[in-house]
Amino acid sequence: MRKTISIVIPVFNEEENLREFYTRLTKVMSEVSYDYDIIFVDDGSRDASSAILYDLSQNDEHVQAYLLSRNFGHQMALTCGLDHAEGDAVITMDGDLQHPPELIPELLGLWEAGYEIVQTVRKDTADASKFKKITSSTYYKLINKMSKVHITPGGSDFRLMDRVAIEALRLYNERARFIRGLVNNLGFKLTTLEFVAPPRFAGQSKYNLHKMLHFALDGITAFSNVPLRWAFYVGLSFGFGSMLVLGHVLFIKLFTEEAVSGWATIAASVLFLGGIQLVGIGILGEYIGRIFEEVKQRPLYLIGRHLKKR
């Protein structure tokens, strides 16, 4: 009996890429000795993506699509696909062709060699700006210094996971999802596969600066409480420093004839310390906000329609 591979693709406004992606993916899968199913998850697209997915699903029994009721975000769309994937192994990838389908045979080869997670790592991205490369490298260095779980630098959401790893991942129900971190947290036998990400086939990346910052913050707060400790240590340091300054002022006042001057300095110090306090409160608020989201226990996503060949 042949093994089955499930391929999960989150989609958001990818009408220009979907047909080319489907053509290349099915060509690759037709050349390997596995059964397969393709699971598209439309994350509330506003273009013709859902219509294209309907057409693909009605003309190919390998294809099914879940249309989410609204935009829940890339990580939630990925979660939806993983929740409904039933293959012996599951491959997740984006549909903009920056995750080349032609790499799939190599992923399968490493899986057959005994690895339960095969994580791809971007050596380079053809159309990435220098700013994005520098910030990405800095971010992974920072999060790995703060986190107890090692996050693969340059790791992408293009990976293969064995069924046992998928079942383990489904036990994680947190809302602020950073799947790259969750996968590394599982502890199964993992290897990496480097690749150079080609330019997008068409269109532009849906990850703007705001989304990237939000994604980065989710990763830090999900896997580290170091920012809270930093806020505590900074507050402790400035508190100790203020005690020294107060002692100096009292000494001058009580044991010398000099006037205690420097109101401008005092005002500047108060403003600076106030800024530090607000930063600390902001960090604390971010973690409290995460707790607030978790305790509400709302669904991670809602499915509007399920498309498959009748």
N, C-alpha and C positions, 0 to 999 in steps of 0.2 A: 504493500500500500504506500502510495507516494505521500510525502509530507506536504503540508499546505503552508504557504507563506501569505500572511496578511500585510498589505501595504496601506498605511494611513497617511493621508495628505490633507492638512488643514488648508482651507481656501478662503481668501478675502479679496474680492475684486481682481480676479485673475483671468478675465475673459480672453485676454490676448495670448495667454500662455497655455490654457488648459488642453486644447486639442493637440498642440505640439507635444506637450508633456505626456499626454495619454498615448500618442503614437510611439514615442520613444520608449516609454515604460512597457507597453505591451509587446513591443519588439524584443526587448531584453527578456521579459518573462516567458515569451514563447520559445526561447532558446535554452532555457534551463529545465532541468528534469524535476520540476515541482508543480503541484497544483497551486493556484493563487487566487486571491480575491483582493480587489482594490476598494478601499473605503475613503471616499472624499467627505470632508466635513466643511460645509459652507458656513462661515462665521458671520452671517448677516450681510452678505455682499449686496452692494447697491447697483452693480452692473448686470451683465447678462450671464454671470457665472452659473447661477442656479438653472437657467434654461439650458445651458450647455451640459451641465451635469445630468439634467433630466434626459437629454438626448443620448448621452453616453450610457446611462443606466438602462435605457430601454432597448439599446442595440447590442449590449454586451452583458452576458449573464455574470461575468466576473466583477462587474462594477456595481456598487451601491453608493448612495450618498445620503448623508444626514444634513438636513437644512436646519440650523439653529434658529430659534425664534427671534434673536437679535444678535448683535455683536457682543460676544462674551470675552473676546481676546484670544490670541494665538494659543496660549497654554491651555485654556479651557477647551478649545476646539480639538487640540491634540489629545486631551484627556478623554473627550467624547469618543474619538476614534479608537483609542486604546481600550476603552470600556467595552466596545462592541467588536473588537478584533478576536477572532477565534482560531487563528492559525497556530501551527506548532512554533513558529517564530513570527515576530512582527517587525516590520521595517517602517520607521517614520521618516518622512521627508517633506520638504516644501515643494510647491507646485510651480515655482518660477524658473526651474531648471538650473538654479545655482547648486542644487544637489543632483549631480548627474546620475540618471538611472543606470548608466553603463557601469557604475561601481558596484551594483548589486551583486553580481557573481562573486566579487571579492569578499563582500560581507558574508555571503552564504558559505564560501570556502572556509573562512575563519570560524564561523558557527559550527560547521561540520568538523572542524579540528578540535572542538571541545569548549569554545568560549561561549558563555551565556549572554554576554553583552559585548557588542562590537560598536565602539564609539568612533565616529569619524572626527577628524581634527583638521581644521582649515590651516594649511601652510600659508596660504595667501588668498586674497579675494581680488579678482581682476579689476572690478570697478569700485573698490572701496577707497575712500579718501584717506589721506595720511592721518588726518585728525581722528577718524574712526579707528584706524589700526592702532594708533598710540593710546587712545582712551580704552580700547578693548584690552590691550596688553596690560595697561596699568590697573584696570579693574580686576583682572584675574589674579594679578600679584597681590592686590589689596585684599580681596576676599579670601584667598588662600592663607594669608597671614592671620586673618580674623576667625576663619571657620575651622571647626574640628573635622569637617569633611573636605577632602581634597576635591576641588572642582577642576576638571581637565581644561587647561588653558587652550583657547581656540576651539573648544568643543562646540558642536552644533547640534541641532535637533534631528540630524540625519544619523540614524543608528539602527542597529538590529538588536532585538531583545528576544531571548528564548521564552517559551511559555511560562516557565517557572519564575522568571524575573517579572513578567507581565502580571502574574497573579500576585506577586509580592507588592508591586507598585500600586495595584488597585486598593491595597489596604491604607494607602495614604490619602486622606480626604481633606487636607488643608486647603483653604481658599487662596491664600497668597502662594501660588504654585510657581516653583522654579524647578522644572522637571530635570534640567541638567544636573542640579544638585541632588534631587531625589534619586536619580538613577545611580549616581556615585555612592549614595548613602546605602544602597541595597546590599552591597558587599559580595555580589556574585563574581564569578570569574570574568574579568574584563580585559579587553585589549583595544588598541586604537588603530585606526587606519587614516593616514594622512592623505589629503587631496588638495588641489588648487581649485577654488570655487570660480567657475566661469562667470562672465557678466550675465545679468538677467536677460532672458530671451526677449522680453518686451516689458514695457511699463516701468514703474518705479517702486522702490521698497516701501512697504507700508509702515515700517518702523521709523517714525520720526524721532527727533531728539527727546521729546516729552515721553514717548513710549519706551525708549531705551533707558531713560533715567528711572522710570517707574519699574521696569523690568530689573534693572540693576539693584534698586532699593529692595525689591522683593527677595532677591537672592541674598542680600546681606542680612536682612531682618529674619529671614527664614532659617538661616544657618549660623547665626552668630549673635551673642549678646554683648560683644566687645564694645560697640558704640555706647551702650549704657555704662559700662565700666570706664570708658574714656571720659564720659561726662562727669562721673563721680570723681575720678582722679584729678581732672582739671578743676572742678569745684573745690576739692580738698586743697590743691596747691594754691589756688588764689585765696582761699580762706586762711591758710597759714601765712601767706604773704601779707594779707590785710592785718593780721595780728601783729606782725613785725612792724608794719607802718604805724599802727596805733600805738605800739610801745615807744617808737621813736618820737611820735608827737607828744605823748605824755611826758617823756623824759625832758624834751625841750621846754615844755610848759612848766614843769615842776622844779627843774634844777638849773635852768638858765634864764637869762634876761631877754633872750631873743624872742621875737614875735613868730608865731606859727603862720607862715605864708604859704602861698601856692594854691589858691582857690581854683585857678584854671586847671592845675594838675589834678586836683581832687575831682572836679567836674568830669574831666576826661576819663579818670579812673572809674568813676561811678558808671558812666556811659559804657565803658568797655566791659566792666563786670556785669552790667545789665544785659549786654549783648551775649556774653557767655552763658548767663542764666537762661536767656531765651532759647539759645541753641540747645542747651540741656533739656529744657522743657519740650522743645520740638522733637528731640530724639525720643524722649519718654512718651510723648503723644503718638509718635509713629508706632511704637510697640503696642500702646494701649488701643490704637485704632485697629491693629491686626487682631488683637484679642476680641474686640467688638465684632469684627467681621466673622471670626470663627464661632463665637457663641450663638450667633443668629441661626446657624445651621441651615442656611438657604441652599437650594440646589446649585451645583457648580455650573450647570448649563441646562437649557430647556430645548427640546427637539420640536421643531415645527412640523417637519415632514420627513418621511423616510422613503427614498427613491430606490427602487430596484426593478428588474425586469419581471413582469407578471407572467 
